[in-house]
Amino acid sequence: MNQLDTQINKEAQKLLFIFNKNKLSLSTAESCTGGLISTAITSLSGASSVYMGGIIAYDNEVKNKLLGIPLKIIDNNGAVSAAVAEEMSLNTVKIFKTDFAISVTGVAGPNGGSVEKPVGTVWVGISYLIEKKIKTKSNLFCFGQKSREHIRKLTCYEAIKLTSSIALGIDKNCKV
């Protein structure tokens, strides 16, 4: 196991601890990571008390049909965009009826990048229930010209870390 794999495992353990302790549930919608986030979480004992499921929505038709993202949003913004990441997480939290949903969409490379969205461009969306309302935010990560696998793993790490951070920040009673 390399250093990044160890960091992902540590962050997944932390997320599982936070979510178990605070009785939170999680779902995922993954594009560029192709299931790495769900794998990192479900590789840990006790994940079933937190993780409800996920959708790997790699193709735009799948994003449309399974996640309910209007093709107009994808066409107007591109699949790799804040708008699509936010729709992915928002619809996932609704589909699975979870407290949190993580979504990721990006250009893992080595091909497929553009001037506007070069290889290494990734959007992470997080939707979460707070005071009976769903709040959604997205974060842009620009990992640069790294290997496909490295970009996918960095995305996994950052998405899990961001989710733990939000879970700790929304509730003063939420503690590690």
C-alpha positions in Angstrom: 0.0 0.0 0.0 1.5 3.3 -1.0 1.3 6.6 0.9 -1.8 7.9 -0.9 -3.6 4.6 -0.4 -2.8 4.8 3.4 -4.1 8.4 3.5 -7.3 7.4 1.8 -7.8 4.5 4.2 -7.2 6.9 7.2 -9.7 9.4 5.9 -12.3 6.7 5.2 -11.8 5.4 8.8 -12.2 8.9 10.2 -15.4 9.5 8.1 -16.8 6.2 9.2 -16.1 7.1 12.9 -17.7 10.5 12.6 -20.8 9.2 10.7 -21.2 6.2 13.1 -20.8 8.4 16.2 -23.3 11.0 14.9 -25.7 8.4 13.3 -25.3 9.9 9.8 -25.9 8.1 6.5 -24.0 8.4 3.2 -24.5 7.7 -0.5 -22.3 8.4 -3.5 -22.5 9.3 -7.2 -19.2 8.7 -8.9 -18.0 9.5 -12.4 -14.2 9.9 -12.8 -13.4 7.8 -9.7 -15.5 4.8 -11.0 -16.3 3.5 -7.5 -13.1 4.3 -5.6 -14.9 6.3 -2.9 -17.5 3.5 -2.3 -14.6 1.0 -2.3 -12.6 2.9 0.2 -15.6 3.2 2.6 -17.0 -0.4 2.1 -13.5 -1.9 2.6 -13.9 -1.0 6.3 -15.7 -3.1 8.8 -18.9 -1.3 10.0 -19.5 0.5 6.8 -22.9 -0.9 6.4 -24.2 1.1 9.3 -23.3 4.3 7.4 -23.1 3.7 3.7 -26.4 3.1 1.9 -25.2 2.8 -1.7 -23.9 4.5 -4.8 -24.3 5.0 -8.5 -21.4 5.0 -10.9 -22.6 7.5 -13.5 -19.8 7.6 -16.0 -21.8 8.2 -19.1 -24.0 11.3 -19.5 -27.0 9.2 -20.4 -26.6 7.5 -17.0 -26.3 10.8 -15.3 -29.6 11.8 -17.0 -31.5 8.5 -16.6 -30.4 7.3 -13.2 -29.5 10.5 -11.4 -32.2 12.7 -13.1 -29.8 15.4 -14.3 -31.4 17.2 -17.2 -29.4 16.9 -20.4 -29.7 20.7 -20.8 -27.6 21.2 -17.6 -25.0 18.8 -19.0 -25.0 20.3 -22.4 -24.8 23.9 -21.1 -22.1 23.3 -18.5 -20.3 20.2 -19.6 -20.2 17.0 -17.6 -17.2 18.3 -15.6 -18.8 21.3 -13.9 -20.0 22.6 -10.6 -23.6 22.5 -11.9 -23.4 18.8 -12.7 -21.5 17.9 -9.5 -24.2 19.7 -7.5 -27.0 18.0 -9.3 -25.4 14.6 -8.9 -25.0 15.0 -5.1 -28.4 16.6 -4.6 -30.3 13.9 -6.5 -28.3 11.2 -4.9 -29.1 12.4 -1.4 -32.8 12.3 -2.4 -32.6 8.9 -4.2 -31.0 7.2 -1.2 -32.6 9.3 1.5 -29.3 9.8 3.2 -28.0 12.6 5.4 -25.0 13.1 3.0 -24.1 12.4 -0.6 -20.8 12.8 -2.3 -20.5 13.3 -6.0 -17.4 13.5 -8.3 -17.0 14.4 -11.9 -13.7 15.2 -13.6 -11.1 14.7 -16.3 -8.8 11.9 -15.1 -6.8 11.7 -18.4 -4.5 11.1 -19.9 -6.8 12.2 -22.8 -10.0 14.2 -22.8 -8.8 17.5 -21.4 -9.3 20.9 -23.0 -8.0 24.4 -22.5 -11.0 25.2 -20.2 -10.9 21.9 -18.4 -7.5 20.3 -18.6 -6.6 16.8 -17.3 -6.7 16.9 -13.5 -9.8 19.2 -13.3 -12.3 17.6 -10.9 -15.5 18.9 -9.2 -16.6 17.4 -5.9 -20.2 17.9 -4.9 -21.5 17.4 -1.4 -25.2 17.6 -0.4 -26.3 17.2 3.2 -29.4 17.5 5.3 -29.4 20.3 7.9 -32.5 21.4 9.7 -34.7 19.4 7.4 -33.3 21.2 4.3 -30.7 20.0 1.8 -27.7 22.1 1.4 -25.4 21.6 -1.6 -21.9 22.8 -2.3 -19.2 22.0 -4.7 -15.4 22.3 -4.7 -13.1 22.6 -7.7 -9.8 20.7 -7.6 -7.1 21.2 -10.2 -4.6 18.3 -9.7 -2.6 19.0 -12.8 -1.0 16.7 -15.2 -0.6 13.5 -13.1 -1.3 9.9 -14.0 -5.0 8.8 -14.4 -4.8 6.6 -11.3 -3.2 9.3 -9.2 -5.9 11.8 -10.1 -8.6 9.3 -9.3 -7.0 8.5 -5.9 -6.5 12.2 -5.1 -10.2 12.8 -5.9 -11.2 10.0 -3.6 -9.0 11.3 -0.8 -10.2 14.9 -1.1 -13.9 14.0 -1.4 -13.8 11.8 1.7 -11.8 14.5 3.6 -14.2 17.3 2.6 -17.2 15.2 3.6 -15.8 14.6 7.1 -14.9 18.2 7.4 -18.4 19.3 6.6 -19.9 16.7 9.0 -17.8 18.1 11.8 -18.6 21.7 10.9 -22.4 21.6 10.6 -23.2 20.5 14.1 -21.5 21.6 17.3 -22.4 18.3 18.8 -20.6 16.4 16.0 -17.2 15.4 17.3 -14.4 13.0 16.5 
